């Protein structure tokens, strides 16, 4: 809610180009945070998958 108020105030105080720049920067920061969160989730899934595979290999009999 504070961000919206801040952006609205900035829109009133700044010229058109500056408002676009501020909004663009806010979107870029948010997109960057979402990208980092997605990378972390993918990394966690890969590690979990490797652990499950290793556990299955240890429990299941080999084909040899």
Beta strands, then each sheet from edge to edge (+ up, - down):
end
